[in-house]
Amino acid sequence: MSDPQVDVEYNVRNTVTPELFDQVMAEYRAQSERAVAGLHGFEGLYYDPDSRQKLDVWGTATDELRPVFLVIHGGYWRALSRHDTAFMARTLDAAGIATVSVDYGLAPGTSLEEIVRQVRAAVAWVHHHGAAHGLDPERIVVGGSSAGGHLTGSVMTAGWQRDFDLPDHVVRAAMPISGLFDLRPLIDSFANEWLGLDIRRAELLSPMLHASGTGPRAVFAVAERDGAGFLEQSRKFHRMWAAHSPSELLVIPNRNHYDVFLDLADPSSDLTIALVRVIDDLGKRDAVKDRVTGRKRVTG
């Protein structure tokens, strides 16, 4: 049996009307389809030979390696897909940024441990194979909403990279949006019906409990009208991350748990401005480093 108070804090379906929820879910897919129509890219690429999961690459150019925004969908680990998660592709393309939207196996058929492994494998694919598809392996930024925010947190932490033959700082920056970073409360929630967590697994799968040492620059974002648990966890993880790595927190006004993600399709939104600024800063820092070291980068 779930704890009613925990369910109040983490059941964000109750923060919007059924009609609004259906409307936003439909917008995810409709805006994604419009955003990628006619956009240069590569669709349906297998990124993980074990699970046969796929990703799409959008907004690449023929004469340069573009920085990458690898975006991870939400759906409480059991719904949605990469096809619902490309609505920012055209906006980012205009800013010279490529979008990589990824699928992962869904719960309960896929364990959360395996979902985390798959998302890490997607990052590894971009690093090892992205250059052949117009992606800069040294400018990978990861972001996602809700469950995708948790999975973003799972690639921000240290220790997993060696299993994929990756440099420690392969993820240069991150934007977890309305994420969950401590899964222990979910043991007593409705969500455990499909997650099946116990305390040991919840602890191992909680990025907030494994945040130590210098990590990527982070922009934590959460909706003003989000669930109480999501608001508190975003604030807490930001404070913890800021103790050792650059971090900022954006509380987006007049947005709920679902529509805040769509702000990335709007070039004038606070969310998009913050993301583009972070990626632009990566390029500036790399340019300074190259001048100091005398390195020349291959851009095409």
C-alpha positions in Angstrom: 0.0 0.0 0.0 1.2 3.5 -0.9 1.5 6.3 1.6 -1.2 8.9 0.8 1.0 11.8 1.8 3.8 10.6 -0.5 1.3 10.2 -3.3 0.2 13.8 -2.8 3.8 15.0 -3.2 4.8 12.9 -6.2 1.6 12.2 -8.1 1.8 15.2 -10.5 -1.1 14.1 -12.5 -3.2 15.6 -9.7 -1.7 19.0 -10.3 -3.4 19.5 -13.6 -6.8 18.6 -15.0 -7.2 15.5 -17.2 -8.0 17.8 -20.1 -4.8 19.8 -19.7 -2.7 16.7 -19.3 -4.1 15.2 -22.5 -3.5 18.5 -24.3 0.1 18.8 -23.3 0.9 15.2 -24.2 -0.6 15.8 -27.6 1.6 18.9 -28.0 4.7 17.0 -27.2 4.2 14.8 -30.3 2.7 17.5 -32.6 5.4 20.1 -31.8 8.1 17.5 -32.2 6.8 16.5 -35.6 6.6 20.1 -36.8 10.1 20.8 -35.4 11.9 18.0 -37.3 10.0 18.3 -40.6 12.6 19.0 -43.2 15.4 19.3 -40.7 18.7 17.7 -41.5 19.5 14.7 -39.4 19.6 10.9 -39.0 16.6 9.0 -37.8 16.3 5.6 -36.0 19.9 4.9 -35.2 20.7 2.0 -33.0 22.8 3.2 -30.1 22.9 0.1 -27.9 23.5 -3.4 -29.4 22.2 -5.2 -26.3 18.8 -3.5 -26.0 18.5 -2.4 -29.6 17.2 1.0 -28.5 17.3 3.9 -31.0 18.0 7.6 -31.1 17.3 10.4 -33.6 19.8 13.1 -34.5 18.4 16.5 -35.6 19.8 19.8 -36.7 23.3 18.8 -38.0 25.3 20.6 -40.6 27.6 19.2 -43.4 30.5 21.5 -42.6 30.9 21.5 -38.8 30.6 19.4 -35.7 27.8 20.9 -33.7 27.4 20.8 -29.9 24.9 18.3 -28.7 21.8 18.5 -26.6 20.9 14.9 -25.7 17.4 15.0 -24.5 15.6 12.3 -22.4 11.9 12.0 -22.2 9.8 11.6 -19.1 6.7 9.6 -18.4 7.6 8.2 -15.0 9.9 5.7 -16.7 6.9 3.9 -18.3 5.6 6.1 -21.1 6.4 8.3 -24.0 9.3 8.0 -26.5 11.9 9.9 -28.5 9.2 10.9 -31.0 7.6 13.0 -28.2 10.8 14.7 -27.3 12.2 16.6 -30.3 10.1 19.8 -30.1 13.3 21.9 -29.3 15.1 20.7 -32.4 14.3 23.6 -34.7 14.9 26.2 -32.1 18.3 24.7 -31.2 19.2 24.2 -34.9 18.8 28.0 -35.4 21.3 28.5 -32.5 23.8 26.0 -34.1 23.1 23.2 -31.7 22.1 19.6 -32.6 19.4 17.6 -30.8 19.7 13.9 -30.0 16.4 12.4 -28.7 16.7 8.9 -27.2 14.4 6.0 -26.5 14.9 3.6 -23.5 13.1 0.5 -22.5 10.0 1.2 -20.4 9.0 0.0 -16.9 7.9 -2.5 -15.7 9.2 -4.6 -18.6 12.6 -2.9 -18.2 14.2 -2.5 -14.8 15.3 1.0 -13.7 18.9 -0.2 -13.5 18.7 -1.2 -17.2 17.1 2.1 -18.1 19.9 4.0 -16.5 22.5 1.8 -18.3 20.7 2.4 -21.7 20.8 6.2 -21.3 24.5 6.0 -20.4 25.0 3.9 -23.5 23.4 6.7 -25.5 25.9 9.2 -24.2 28.7 6.7 -25.0 27.3 6.4 -28.6 27.4 10.2 -29.1 31.0 10.3 -27.8 32.3 7.4 -29.8 30.2 7.7 -33.0 28.7 11.2 -33.0 31.4 12.8 -35.2 30.4 10.7 -38.1 26.9 12.2 -37.8 27.9 15.9 -37.3 28.1 15.8 -33.5 30.9 17.2 -31.4 31.9 14.5 -28.9 33.5 17.1 -26.7 30.4 19.3 -26.3 27.7 16.9 -25.0 25.0 18.5 -22.8 22.3 16.2 -21.4 18.8 17.2 -20.3 15.4 15.8 -19.7 12.1 16.2 -17.8 10.6 14.3 -14.9 11.9 10.7 -15.3 14.2 12.2 -17.9 15.5 14.6 -15.2 16.4 11.6 -13.0 18.2 10.0 -15.9 20.0 13.2 -16.5 21.2 13.1 -12.9 22.3 9.6 -13.5 24.8 10.7 -16.1 26.0 13.7 -14.1 27.5 11.7 -11.3 30.9 10.0 -11.4 32.0 6.4 -11.6 30.0 5.0 -14.5 32.1 6.4 -17.4 34.9 3.8 -17.2 32.4 1.0 -18.0 31.8 2.7 -21.4 35.4 3.7 -22.1 34.5 7.4 -21.6 36.4 10.3 -20.1 35.3 11.3 -16.7 33.8 14.6 -17.9 32.2 13.3 -21.1 29.0 15.2 -20.1 30.0 18.8 -20.1 26.8 20.3 -18.8 23.3 19.2 -17.7 19.8 20.5 -17.5 17.5 18.3 -15.4 14.0 19.6 -15.5 11.4 18.7 -12.8 13.5 15.6 -11.9 13.6 13.1 -9.1 17.0 12.6 -7.6 16.3 10.7 -4.4 14.1 7.7 -5.2 13.6 6.5 -1.6 10.3 8.2 -1.2 8.9 6.3 -4.2 9.1 3.0 -2.3 6.0 4.1 -0.5 4.3 5.7 -3.6 2.0 4.6 -6.3 4.9 4.6 -8.7 6.4 1.5 -7.0 3.7 -0.6 -8.7 5.8 -0.5 -11.8 9.3 0.3 -10.4 9.4 -2.4 -7.7 12.1 -0.7 -5.7 13.4 -1.7 -2.3 15.6 0.6 -0.1 18.9 -0.8 -1.4 18.0 -0.4 -5.1 16.4 3.0 -4.5 19.6 4.2 -2.8 21.8 2.9 -5.6 19.6 4.5 -8.2 19.4 8.0 -6.5 21.9 10.5 -8.1 21.5 12.8 -5.1 23.1 10.1 -2.9 26.1 9.8 -5.2 27.0 13.4 -5.9 30.6 14.1 -4.9 33.6 15.6 -6.6 33.6 18.0 -9.5 30.9 17.4 -12.1 29.4 19.1 -15.1 27.9 22.6 -14.9 24.2 22.2 -14.1 21.0 24.2 -14.6 18.3 22.7 -12.5 14.8 23.8 -13.6 11.5 23.1 -12.0 8.0 24.5 -12.6 6.4 26.9 -10.1 3.3 24.8 -10.1 5.1 21.5 -9.9 4.5 18.7 -7.4 5.9 19.5 -3.9 8.3 16.5 -4.0 9.7 17.6 -7.4 10.2 21.2 -6.2 12.0 20.2 -3.0 14.2 17.6 -4.7 15.3 20.1 -7.4 16.1 22.7 -4.8 18.0 20.2 -2.6 20.0 18.6 -5.4 21.0 22.1 -6.7 22.3 23.1 -3.3 24.3 19.9 -3.0 25.7 20.2 -6.6 26.6 23.8 -6.0 28.9 22.8 -3.2 31.4 21.3 -5.7 30.3 22.3 -9.2 28.8 25.3 -11.0 25.0 25.2 -10.6 22.0 27.4 -10.9 18.3 26.9 -10.2 15.4 28.1 -12.3 11.9 28.1 -10.9 9.8 28.7 -14.0 6.7 30.9 -13.2 3.3 30.0 -14.5 4.3 26.5 -15.6 3.3 23.0 -14.4 5.1 19.7 -14.4 4.2 19.0 -18.0 4.2 22.2 -19.9 7.5 23.5 -18.5 9.4 21.1 -20.8 7.7 22.7 -23.9 9.5 26.0 -23.1 12.5 24.6 -24.8 10.7 25.1 -28.1 10.5 28.8 -27.5 13.7 30.7 -28.3 12.7 33.5 -25.9 12.0 31.3 -22.8 14.2 31.4 -19.8 14.8 27.7 -20.2 16.1 28.0 -23.8 18.1 31.1 -23.1 19.8 29.3 -20.2 20.5 26.2 -22.3 22.0 28.2 -25.2 24.1 30.3 -22.9 25.6 27.2 -21.2 26.4 25.6 -24.6 27.9 28.9 -26.0 30.1 29.1 -22.9 31.4 25.7 -23.5 32.6 26.8 -27.0 34.2 29.9 -25.6 36.1 28.0 -22.9 37.2 25.4 -25.4 38.5 28.1 -27.7 40.5 29.7 -25.0 41.9 26.3 -24.0 42.9 25.6 -27.7 44.7 28.9 -27.9 46.7 28.1 -24.8 47.5 24.6 -25.9 47.9 25.3 -29.6 45.4 22.6 -30.4 43.5 22.6 -33.7 40.1 21.1 -33.8 38.7 19.2 -36.8 35.3 20.6 -37.5 34.1 18.7 -40.5 
